[in-house]
Amino acid sequence: MAEMDPVKLMKQEVGRAAAAKVQSDTVVGLGTGSTTAFAIQFLGDRLASGELKNIKGVPTSFQASVLAKKYGIPLTTLDEVDKIDIAIDGADEVDPQFNLIKGGGAAHTREKIVDGLAEQFIVVVDSSKLVEKLGSTFALPVEVLPMAVAPVTRALTALGATVDLRMGVNKDGPVITDQGNMVLDAKFEAIANPAEMEAHINNIPGVLENGLFVGVATEVLVGEVKDGQASVRSL
Ligand SMILES: O=C[C@H](O)[C@H](O)[C@H](O)COP(=O)(O)O
C-alpha cells in the first residue's frame, strides 16, 4: 500500500486527537480547512459507533456544514444555543502565546465568531504552522466589502503590507467568501503586536474581519511525523 503523505498523516492524527476530546451532550464548533475536516470525520465515526452521543455542531463555513452532513453530525445555529462547549479549528500560523493567523480558506470571519464563543477552543495544526512571530510566513487574510477593496488595499499598504486580492482557483476572478465579500492577503514582515494590529485593521472602514486570533485559543494540538510515524503533542 502507498505511504500516506506526511503532512496529511499529521493532519489526520491531530484531527483524531481533537475529536477524541469531545464529550457527549455538548455543542461543538466545527472549524474549516483540511485539518479540521479529519476531526469532523472522526466525530462522525464516534457518533456512528455509539461511543459519542447527542452532540450538535455549529459550522464555521459552508464547507464545515457540508462535511457535518456527510458524516452525520446534527447541526444547530447560534440562535438556538446559548453556549458552545468546545470548538475545533485549524490555523495557518501559531505563535508561542497561542495567537493565530487564520483564514487561508477565507472562513476566518465566521470562525472568529464561533471559536471565540467556545469555552474550550482546540487548535489543530501540523508542525509546519508553528512560528515565533505571526506574519513571518503567511499573509494576513482580511475580509473586505467589495466596494471598499481599493481604499482598504491603500490603508493596508500604508501599514507596511504587500497586498494581494485573493483570486479563485478553477474560477476566474476573486475569491468570494461565504458572506459575499472579498479577501485581501496582507503580507507583513512580522507582526510585532498582534492585538494592536487586529484592532487597528478591523477599524478600517470596509473591513469585516481579519485573520488575527489573539487570546482565543485554549489549547494547541500539534501533529508531527518522524520516520513515517505520526504523533501529537500539546504546545
Ligand atoms: O479559512 C480557513 C481556516 O482558517 C483554516 O482553519 C486554516 O486556513 C487552516 O487550514 P488547513 O487546516 O487546511 O491548513
The ligand as a MOL file (V3000), in Angstrom:
LIG
                    3D

  0  0  0     0  0            999 V3000
M  V30 BEGIN CTAB
M  V30 COUNTS 14 13 0 0 0
M  V30 BEGIN ATOM
M  V30 1 O -10.1890 29.8950 6.4950 0
M  V30 2 C -9.7450 28.8060 6.8390 0
M  V30 3 C -9.2830 28.4590 8.1600 0
M  V30 4 O -8.8890 29.4930 8.9840 0
M  V30 5 C -8.4350 27.2120 8.2840 0
M  V30 6 O -8.7000 26.6940 9.5460 0
M  V30 7 C -6.9430 27.4570 8.1330 0
M  V30 8 O -6.7030 28.0630 6.8820 0
M  V30 9 C -6.1270 26.1580 8.2400 0
M  V30 10 O -6.4950 25.2690 7.2320 0
M  V30 11 P -5.7710 23.8950 6.9910 0
M  V30 12 O -6.0620 23.0150 8.1460 0
M  V30 13 O -6.3720 23.3770 5.6900 0
M  V30 14 O -4.3170 24.1710 6.8270 0
M  V30 END ATOM
M  V30 BEGIN BOND
M  V30 1 2 1 2
M  V30 2 1 2 3
M  V30 3 1 3 4
M  V30 4 1 3 5
M  V30 5 1 5 6
M  V30 6 1 5 7
M  V30 7 1 7 8
M  V30 8 1 7 9
M  V30 9 1 9 10
M  V30 10 1 10 11
M  V30 11 2 11 12
M  V30 12 1 11 13
M  V30 13 1 11 14
M  V30 END BOND
M  V30 END CTAB
M  END
